[in-house]
Amino acid sequence: MTAETLVLLALGVPFLGGLSVLFSGPGSANVRDGLTVITSIILFCIVWQLIQIVDAGGRPTVTLLQMIPGLSLTLSLEPLGMIFAGVASFLWIVTSFYAFGYMRGHHEANQTRFFFCFAIAIMSALGIAFSGNMLTLFVFYEVLTISTFPLVTHSGTDEARRAGRVYLGILLGTSVTFLLTAMIWTYVEAGTLDFQKGGILEGNAPAGVIAILFGLYIYGIGKAALMPFHRWLPAAMVAPTPVSALLHAVAVVKAGVFSVVKVSVFIFGLDTLRDTGASTWLAYVAAITILLSSIIAMRQDNLKARLAYSTISQLSYVVLGAMLASNIGAMGSTMHIVMHAFGKITLFFCAGAIIVFAHKTEISDMHGLGRKMPVTFFCFFVASLSIIGLPPLGGVWSKWYIALAAAETDQIIFIAVLMISSLLNIAYLMPLVLYGYFGKEKPADTHSHGDDHSHHHAPPNHSMLKHLTFGRPGIAEAPIMCLAPIVLTTIGCFALFFYADRIRLFLTPVFGG
């Protein structure tokens, strides 16, 4: 099987898998879930083969549609895109298992539609990862927005519909107003939208035009959640927790910051950005976003809301690294996409386990809960340390590379921002752990606070949905379908610390040594 065929299969498998889920019928949950698992595993195997091909120097390219010279729908593989594709395809497997336990335990309606839209979202994320030019990226970017809209509004409540309007309004509004304008302008200046190492705008536009265009691109990529176009992200927290994991770790926001890095490297070129200073002001915007969103996170008592603002802050690490316009900074940005994906998906998995099986959403209500759910809270603790950036966890390496880039470019102020941000990370993540393990348990409420706008009932008498007690009274962990993915992604946070250099070597053809 040729590499080009594998590229097409990587997009076709989740699409066909999604259709098979959709037509599996509402009464065949086991068949639907089985199809989802099989599809996700097949996809990861395909992506893994493509990673091996790219690692060996291959650059397979497939043109889907040629419009006019310099304007086509083209898929082209390179290391940066394969990193994103690898993360998205692997975490789809993990998130699928978690979603089975969560959606059944939460008695969610419209589960078939949910898993269909999830599959299309993953297909769109891979399309973005494989994009050979800006037009292809834009098409899949919009498909990703539209396919995740039903997931955000899944519960069908007034609050969910309002969140959906904010979600579509900001993401479509920024992409059509800013991103599409920038693409048309780029085509006029360069005569092409094809990605090219060193940037297609190098020598093709004056410094003033470069600065304006770059601003349009960065703010046109609304999924990067750079302030002030960030409100869609906390608004989308009304969605079920597996959707939050999709938004924050697997596809949506990662598609945003991946696109920022891709545009910086292949449309403008890091040398051009550095020589013109076009990215400097956006580096300060990213730094402000890092600090402000961290401060806002500290004030949120709702756990998912706190994690949402944490995501906004962490995304701006990626933006900041790219805006420093150095190879080491862009390397750090790409590595942070991976490190943050595993850390943040673990945090959201833990939040979902607490919501569904302890019926608590407010951090102030979680005193003593860590003694009842020790594994969940330990995993939350480990993932928090990775987000903070402490060894031996993967998050330390991406922050280290971004800090090195700030030192290399004599931007000491950004090193201070990274240090202050890490302290703020401690301030908004560690209280849950401290409350959970050492807090005095509050008297039980007569009602639950559960979010996601579903009624809580006892899970059905199914072995995969039973609480885990480990043979000890007072322990009530989430069922194995939820707990196993949490443990797996926590192990991933550790593993990434030791395999970070392998990622760096894989990215060397793009960013150098």
N, C-alpha and C positions, 0 to 999 in steps of 0.2 A: 504494500500500500504506500503510495507516494505521500510526501509531506503535504503537498497541496490538497490531497484528498482528506488528510487528517484535519487540516485547517477547516475545510467545509463541514466535516463531521462534528467538529467542536462546536459549531453553531447549530448544526442540524439536530444533534442528539437532544439538547435541552428543549428545543422547539417541539420535536416529535414526542419527546417524553412528556412535555406539558400537555400536548393534545391528547395523548393516551390517558393521562390523569383526568383531563376534562371529560372525556367520554367514557370513563370507567363506571360512572353512575354514582349517585349519592348514597346508595345502600351498600356499597362495596368498599368500606374504609380500608380493610386490610389489603385489598388489591391495589387501591390508590396509593397507599403508603409504600407497598412493595415496588410499584412502578417508579415512585419517586426515588427510592433508595437505589434501585438498579440503574436508573438514568444518571444519578449523581456519581455513582461509582464508575460507570462507563466513561462519563465525561472526564473525570479526574485521570483515568488511565490514558485517555487520548491526550490530555494536556501534558501529562508527565512525559509521554513520548515526544511531544513537540518541544518540551523543555530540553530534552536530551539532544534533539536535532539542533536547536539554537545554541546550546552549550558547545556543540562540536563545530560551530561556525556557520551552520545553515541559516539561510534567511528566506524561507519559502514565501512566495507572493502569489495572491490570487486576485484577479480583477473580476469583480462581479458585474460591473456595468460601466462602460466607457461613454461619457457624454460628449465632451469636447476635449481637445488637448489640454492637459493639466487639470482636468476635472473628471474624476471617476470615483466609483465606489470600489475601493481596493483594500484587501486584507494583506498585511505584511508583518511578519514576525521579527521581533528583536528582543534583547534581554529585558529592557524596561517593561515592555508589555507582558512578557512571559511571567515576570514576578507577580504582577497584578492578577493574571489569569490563574497562576498556580494557587495563590491565596484564595481567590473567589471559588475555584472549583473544589478545593479541599474543604473549605469551611461550609460549602453547600451540603456536603455529606454530613458533617457534624450538626449543622443547624437543622437538617431534615429530621434526624433522630430526636433532637431536642424538641422540635415542633410537634412530633407525634405525641410525645408525653404531655406537652403543654396544652395543645389544642384539645386533646381528649380529656385531660384532667380539668380543663377550664370549660368544657362543654361548649366550645365555640361552634357557631353556625357557619355554613358556607365554607367548610373546610376544603372541598374540592376546588372551588374557585381560588381559594388561598394558595394551594399548592401549584395550581396552574400559573397564576400570576408570578409566583416565586420562581418557577422555571423560566418564564419569559424574561424576568429580571436578570437572572444569571446569564441567559443567552445574550442579553443586551450588554451586560458587563464584559463578557468575552469579546463582543463586537468592538467595544471601546478599546479593550486591551490589544486587539489585533489590527486596529485601524492603521491603514497605510497613509492616510492623509486626513486633513481636517474635516472634509466633507463627510467621510465615512464615520469619523468620531461623532460629528454633530448628529447624524441620523440615528445612531445607536444611543447617543446621549438622550435624545428626545423619546425614543422608544422606552428607555429605562424609566424616565419620568412618568410616562403614561401607564406603563405596566405596574408601577408601584403605587399609583394613586388608589386603586381598589384595595390595596393592602392597608394604606393609611386610614381609609374610611371603612375598614372592615366591619366595625361594630354597628355602623348605620345610625348612630346617635347624632343629635344636633351638634354636639361638640366635635364628633369625628368629621361630620360634613364641613364644619367651619375650618377644622384643621386641614381638610383636603383642599378647600378653596385657597387657603394660605399657601399650602404646598405647591399646588399648580400655579397659582398666581406669581409667586416669587421665582420658581424654577423655570417656568415657561417664559415669564416676563423678562428675566435677565438674559436667557439664551437667545430669544428672538430679537430683543432690543439691542443688546450689546454684542453677544457672541456672533450672531449672524452678520451684523454690521461689520465687525472686525474681519470676518472671513471674506466678505465681498471686497473690502478695502485691501486686504492682503492679496487677493487674486489680481486686483488691478495693479498693485505695485510689483508683484513678483511673477505674475502669469501662471502661477501654479499654487495648489494647496498641499502638494505632496510633502510628507515629512522628510527632512534631510538633516543629517548630522552636521552641526555647525549653523543650522538655521537657513531657511529660504529667503529671509529678509536681509541677510548680511550683504551690505553693499547695494541693496535695492531700494532703500528708503532713507531719508534724512533722519537725524536724531529726534527731531520734534515729532515726526510722524511715528517713529518707533515708540516713543513714550506714550502717545495717545493710544496707539493700537494695543500696546501691552496692557494698559489700564482697562481697555474694552474687553480684552480676552479674559483677564483675571476676574473682573466683576461679572463677565458674561457666564463664567463657570460658577453658577450659583450653588452648585452642590458642594463646593469647597467651604461654604458657610462663613465667608469672610464678612465681618461687620461692615456695613449695617444690613447685609442681605443674609442674615442668619436665622430669622424668626421661624422659618419653616421647620427647622430641626427640632426645637423644643415643642412646637405645635404638633408635630407628628408623633409625639410620645403617647397619644391616645390609642395608638395602634397596639395590637397584641405584642408581647415581648419578643417572639421570634422575628416579627417585622422590625422591631427596634434593633435587634441584632443584625438583620439584613441591612438596615439603613446605616448603622454605625460601624460595622466591621466587615461585611462581606461585599457589598456592591455599591450603594448609592454614594455615600460620602467619599469612599475610596475612589470611585470613578471620578469624583470632583477633583480631589487633590492629585490623582494620577494625571488627569488632563492638564492641570496646572504645570506639573513637571514636564509633561510631554510637549506642551506649547513652548515652555521656556527653553527646552533643549533643542527641539526640532523645527520650530517655526522661527524663533528669534535667534537662538544660539546664545550660550552663556557668555561668550566673548563680546558679542554685540551688546548684551544687557549691561555688562560691566563697563565697557568703553563709553556707552551713552549715558549711563546712570539711570536708565529708564525704570529699573526695578527698585531703586533706593527708597522712594516714598512708600511703595507697597510693603517693603520690609518693615517699616515703622507701623503701617496699618496692621500687619500680621502680629507684631509685638504687642500692640495695644489690644488686639483681639485676644491674644493669649492671656494677658493679665486681667482684662475686664471680665471675660467669660469665666475665669477661675474665681474671681471675687463673687460674681453672681451665683456660681455653683455653690459656694459656701453658704449662701443664704437660702438654698432650697431644702425644704424638709422632705419633699417627695423624692424618693430614691431615683426613679427614672428621670425626673427633671434634673436632678443633680448630675447624673451621668450624661444627660444631653448637653448641658453646658460644658461639662468636662470634654466631651467630644469636640465641641466648637473650638475650645482651647487647643486640644491636641492636633486638630487639623491644621491650625495655623503654624504649628511647628513645621509641618511639611511645606506650607507656603513660604515661611521664613527661610528655610533652607534653600529653596529654589530662588528666592529673591536675592539671596546673597551672591548669586551669579558666579559661583565657583563649582568646580567639579566635585569637590569634597562635600560641599553643602548639598548639591543635588543628590549625591550618593546617600547622604544622611537622610534626606527627604524620602527617597525611595525605600530605604531600610525602615523608616518610621511607619510607612504604610503597612509593612509586614508586622512589625513589633506591636503597633497599636491595634492592629486587627485582632491578634490573639489576646492581648490584654483586655481590650474593651468588650469583645464578645464574651469573655469569661465573666466580666462584671455584669453584663446584661443577662446572661444565663442565670447567674446567682440571684439577681433581682427578680427574675421570673419565677424561680423556685420559691423564693420567699413570698411572692405575691400569691401564687396559686396554692401553695401547700401550707403556708402560715397565715395567709390572708392579710398581710400587712404591706402597706405602701409607704408609710411615713417613717423616716429614720427615728424620730422621737418615740415611736411605738415599738422599736426593736430591741429595747433593753432586755438583756438576758437571752435573746433568741439564739445567739451563737452557741450556747450550751445545749440547746435542743437540736441545732443544725450545725454541728461542728465541722463537717466536711465542707459544706457550702460556704461557711464563713471563713474557713482556712483558705479555700480557693479564692474567695474575694480578697483576702489579705495578700496572697501571692500576686494576683493580677494587679492589685493596687500598687505593689512595690515595683512591678514592671512599668506601669504607667508613670510612676514617680521617677523611675530611672535608676534603680539600685541593682548592683550585681548580687547574685549570679542570674539575672533575668535579662531577656532580650532588649528591653526598653533602654538599657544603659547605653547600648552601642549607637543607636540612632541619634540620641541626644548628644553623645560624645562627638560624633562627626559634625553635627550642626554647630556645636560649640567651637570645634576646630576651624570650621569655615568662617565663623565670626572673628576668630583670632587671626586667621589668614588674611582676611579683608580689613583688618584693623577696626572692626566694629565691636569694640569692647562692651558697648551698651547692650548688645544683644546677648552677650554672655551673662550679664547681670539679669536680663529678662529671663533667661533659661533657669538661672539659679533661684530667682524669686518665684518663678512659676512652679518649680519643683517643691518649694516650701508650701505654696498654696495647694499643690496636689495632696500633700500630706494633710493639710488642714481640712480639705473637704472629703477625703477618702477614708482616713484613719478613724474618724469618730464612729462610723458604723461598726468597725471591728471592735473598738473599745466598748461601745455600748453593748454589742452583742455578747462579748465574752465576760465583761466585768460589771455591766449595768444590772441594776435590780429590776427584776421582771415586774411589769405593771399588771394590775388586775385585769382579767380578760374583759373585753368589751362585749356588750350584748349584740353588737353588729360588727361587721367587718368593713374594712375600707377598700377592699380590692379594686384595682383599676381595670382597664381594658373593657369596662362596661359590660361585664357578664356576671351572672349570678353564680355564687360559689355553692357547690354541692359536694357531698362526699364523692370521691372518685368511684367509678364502677368497680365491681369486684373482679378485677383483671390483674393477673400476676405482674404485668409490666407497669401497672399504674398504682401498685400498693406502696405505701410509705415504707422506707427502709429504716429499721430500728437497730440493726446490727446486734440484736439480742440484748440490748440494754434499755431499761425503762427510762422514759423521758427523752429518748432520741426519736426524732421524726423527720428524717431526711426526705428529700424529694425522691420519687420513684426512679428506678434505674435508667429509664428512658431519658430522664432529665439530668440525673446526677452523672452518668457516664460521660456525656459530652462536656460537662463542666470540668471533670477531672482531666479529660483528654486535652482540652485547650489550656488548662493550667500547666500540664506537663509541657505543652508547646512553648509556654513562656520561658520555662527553664531551657528547653532544647535550643531555642533560638539564641540564647547566650553563647552556646558552644558552637553553633553552626553559622554565626553571623559572618565569619570570614568567607565561608562558602558562598554566601549571597554576594559579598563584596567582589569576589573573584568573578562570579557570573556577570556582574554589572560592569566589569572592567572595560569591555569593548565600547561601552557607551560613555563612561566617565573617566576612563584611564585608571592607573594604579593609585 
